[in-house]
Amino acid sequence: MNSTKNLKLETDCYELLQRERQPHESVSQTVRRLVLDRPVLTAGELLEAMKPFEGIGAGRKRRRRATA
């Protein structure tokens, strides 16, 4: 079992968090989902986020049609 921490949230922050909760999702699961799914903000964060995809191509290469 994971250890727990008590947090104080301002009422408006708590209400925002409650609106984001999915059915049958704990507050911890909601926070984890929101934090891990956030968009990258810097080039360094983008590179870090892309590490699991290193060496994986985007699929078959397509040839461009020649334009007249």
C-alpha positions, 0 to 999 in steps of 0.5 A, a space after each residue: 500500500 502507498 503512503 498518503 499525505 494530507 493536503 489543503 486545497 482552496 475551495 475553488 481548486 477542490 471544485 475544479 478537481 471534483 469536476 475532472 473526476 471520472 466515475 469510480 476514480 479516486 482523487 489520487 487517480 484523478 490527480 495522477 491522470 491530469 498531471 501525467 496527461 498534461 501537454 509538454 511545455 518545453 523542448 526538453 519535456 518533449 524530448 523526454 516524452 518521446 523517449 519511449 518511441 525512440 527507434 519506432 518509425 511512423 509507419 510506411 513512407 509515402 511517396 509524394 506525387 509529382 506536381 505539374 
